[in-house]
């Protein structure tokens, strides 16, 4: 547990190492997923190709989409793209930057899957065993087998236990050949990916550095602004809830005092803070009534300012006042103090 | 646990040690990849050489490029190289120094791959088994040239039916492995001697200039990091001001439209108003809708004039 925490702290120490950490984790997860996967070649003529290419290409697509889904910044990008312009212009360069950096991160796991699959060799062996050049590697002419028969025999190459074409072409020779081709493809793919990554990373400072600095700053700004706005709204909601609940309790206490025809009890001055916190509710019956009322009839989402008269209609709507107030008038509600210093 | 923590702290202490750490990780990764790789020589006439030499040289190129990509200093160096001169002179010695140190670090993982490959021997056996002179080996001396070639091509494949119990196969294999390991150890020795000489002889030549270039290359790196951190900090403050300004303008709109009672409270706002004057469900909904439909302009000059930056 400690080790994880330290690894996370190290990775979070700056943005760059955090992103590298995420990429490393995704690459490892992809490799682990492949090794956990139980590959079962069907060893039938047309199914082999479908299965082999399916295992080679479908999981990378899923991993790519998953990379987008798991990235928190996708919703940020979508929001920034779709928002109305309003008073703030939209910068396409920023959107492009955000999309490119997300796509780059999302491409790592699929690239690792494809590389590991090709370097392992089982997929290509399964998919292309029927396309082996039998004339070059084996004895094509010695058997009067039709094309279909030959294909059926070749399709069984990956399944050593049921392979019966040893005279046509030796199983080991075929598998060695296919695996060699597969590994060559794998290393070429790895080289291609690293070359592309290198070019993308090194050409940027040569051509578009100023635009890059601008886009990076504003994309970071959008992210931070969204988080700060959420935090401010959360704080506001907390204060709102506090005031609303306090006003509810006070309203309860005043109502009950009015019903029982005695003035609300004045707390003795030396009890101080504790009695203030009791909000005027000091016995079993009152508390039960308060709880029942909270459940049956929650107070409206409308905090009363400190005024001598109750304010019902003014919910601060700025539609024309011809519209009726949206909340029902609160019965018998004397307005209590509006605490602004919560 | 403590050791782990100390290692992490050491590596984080400055960017050079971060780079050394990454370099070490890549070297370990290269050894691990080699051991995980399932080497299977095709044992076919032209394919052997292509496969053997391919496995020996293509992964090092990929590892070298990875070493360049993962090294943050390469970006710093490129930016320094391509920037317009402006008010600050460009010192080519600094750029050369950075380039050299980046290349040195990036070359470690590929060198380790090549050395491990040679010491293991499988690659060279696969690539050169059919270039061996068959007359030197008893089992092949009597065969015709074509047959000898065919047999030699299959030497790397131990389980091949023709080669399964052949002593000559083992002889050829041993011979090639001996050459391969000799080559591997020689290369290792050359690298270490070169590194030793480089480290010992540099103080003899131009130490003062070296100190200067090293200082300024560190400086450029640190300056860029601090610039990024300052930008982050600035964008955080900017966002804070922007949002406060937005809440205030919402508050003003509410006051303006509701002719209200809240105006009387203006005098009472001694304390900080966490509710920003927004006290109603509709007001909150309106605020959130305005936030989406009309984000405030990126201009906090009004806000900063009223709220000094200390807040």
Boltz contact constraints between the chains, C-beta under 6 A:
constraints:
  - contact:
      token1: [A, 2]
      token2: [B, 1]
      max_distance: 6.0
  - contact:
      token1: [A, 6]
      token2: [B, 5]
      max_distance: 6.0
  - contact:
      token1: [A, 6]
      token2: [B, 8]
      max_distance: 6.0
  - contact:
      token1: [A, 10]
      token2: [B, 8]
      max_distance: 6.0
  - contact:
      token1: [A, 84]
      token2: [B, 293]
      max_distance: 6.0
  - contact:
      token1: [A, 86]
      token2: [B, 294]
      max_distance: 6.0
  - contact:
      token1: [A, 86]
      token2: [B, 295]
      max_distance: 6.0
  - contact:
      token1: [A, 87]
      token2: [B, 294]
      max_distance: 6.0
  - contact:
      token1: [A, 87]
      token2: [B, 297]
      max_distance: 6.0
  - contact:
      token1: [A, 88]
      token2: [B, 295]
      max_distance: 6.0
  - contact:
      token1: [A, 88]
      token2: [B, 297]
      max_distance: 6.0
  - contact:
      token1: [A, 176]
      token2: [B, 40]
      max_distance: 6.0
  - contact:
      token1: [A, 176]
      token2: [B, 42]
      max_distance: 6.0
  - contact:
      token1: [A, 176]
      token2: [B, 43]
      max_distance: 6.0
  - contact:
      token1: [A, 177]
      token2: [B, 42]
      max_distance: 6.0
  - contact:
      token1: [A, 179]
      token2: [B, 40]
      max_distance: 6.0
  - contact:
      token1: [A, 180]
      token2: [B, 42]
      max_distance: 6.0
  - contact:
      token1: [A, 180]
      token2: [B, 47]
      max_distance: 6.0
  - contact:
      token1: [A, 180]
      token2: [B, 51]
      max_distance: 6.0
  - contact:
      token1: [A, 187]
      token2: [B, 58]
      max_distance: 6.0
  - contact:
      token1: [A, 190]
      token2: [B, 62]
      max_distance: 6.0
  - contact:
      token1: [A, 191]
      token2: [B, 58]
      max_distance: 6.0
  - contact:
      token1: [A, 191]
      token2: [B, 62]
      max_distance: 6.0
  - contact:
      token1: [A, 194]
      token2: [B, 62]
      max_distance: 6.0
  - contact:
      token1: [A, 194]
      token2: [B, 65]
      max_distance: 6.0
  - contact:
      token1: [A, 194]
      token2: [B, 66]
      max_distance: 6.0
  - contact:
      token1: [A, 197]
      token2: [B, 69]
      max_distance: 6.0
  - contact:
      token1: [A, 198]
      token2: [B, 65]
      max_distance: 6.0
  - contact:
      token1: [A, 198]
      token2: [B, 69]
      max_distance: 6.0
  - contact:
      token1: [A, 201]
      token2: [B, 69]
      max_distance: 6.0
  - contact:
      token1: [A, 202]
      token2: [B, 78]
      max_distance: 6.0
  - contact:
      token1: [A, 205]
      token2: [B, 78]
      max_distance: 6.0
  - contact:
      token1: [A, 205]
      token2: [B, 79]
      max_distance: 6.0
  - contact:
      token1: [A, 205]
      token2: [B, 82]
      max_distance: 6.0
  - contact:
      token1: [A, 206]
      token2: [B, 82]
      max_distance: 6.0
  - contact:
      token1: [A, 217]
      token2: [B, 231]
      max_distance: 6.0
  - contact:
      token1: [A, 220]
      token2: [B, 235]
      max_distance: 6.0
  - contact:
      token1: [A, 221]
      token2: [B, 235]
      max_distance: 6.0
  - contact:
      token1: [A, 224]
      token2: [B, 235]
      max_distance: 6.0
  - contact:
      token1: [A, 224]
      token2: [B, 236]
      max_distance: 6.0
  - contact:
      token1: [A, 224]
      token2: [B, 239]
      max_distance: 6.0
  - contact:
      token1: [A, 225]
      token2: [B, 239]
      max_distance: 6.0
  - contact:
      token1: [A, 228]
      token2: [B, 239]
      max_distance: 6.0
  - contact:
      token1: [A, 228]
      token2: [B, 240]
      max_distance: 6.0
  - contact:
      token1: [A, 228]
      token2: [B, 243]
      max_distance: 6.0
  - contact:
      token1: [A, 229]
      token2: [B, 243]
      max_distance: 6.0
  - contact:
      token1: [A, 232]
      token2: [B, 243]
      max_distance: 6.0
  - contact:
      token1: [A, 239]
      token2: [B, 274]
      max_distance: 6.0
  - contact:
      token1: [A, 239]
      token2: [B, 275]
      max_distance: 6.0
  - contact:
      token1: [A, 301]
      token2: [B, 281]
      max_distance: 6.0
  - contact:
      token1: [A, 302]
      token2: [B, 280]
      max_distance: 6.0
  - contact:
      token1: [A, 303]
      token2: [B, 279]
      max_distance: 6.0
  - contact:
      token1: [A, 305]
      token2: [B, 261]
      max_distance: 6.0
  - contact:
      token1: [A, 305]
      token2: [B, 262]
      max_distance: 6.0
  - contact:
      token1: [A, 307]
      token2: [B, 261]
      max_distance: 6.0
  - contact:
      token1: [A, 314]
      token2: [B, 258]
      max_distance: 6.0
  - contact:
      token1: [A, 315]
      token2: [B, 280]
      max_distance: 6.0
  - contact:
      token1: [A, 315]
      token2: [B, 282]
      max_distance: 6.0
  - contact:
      token1: [A, 316]
      token2: [B, 254]
      max_distance: 6.0
  - contact:
      token1: [A, 316]
      token2: [B, 258]
      max_distance: 6.0
  - contact:
      token1: [A, 316]
      token2: [B, 280]
      max_distance: 6.0
  - contact:
      token1: [A, 316]
      token2: [B, 283]
      max_distance: 6.0
  - contact:
      token1: [A, 317]
      token2: [B, 282]
      max_distance: 6.0
  - contact:
      token1: [A, 318]
      token2: [B, 257]
      max_distance: 6.0
  - contact:
      token1: [A, 340]
      token2: [B, 273]
      max_distance: 6.0
  - contact:
      token1: [A, 341]
      token2: [B, 271]
      max_distance: 6.0
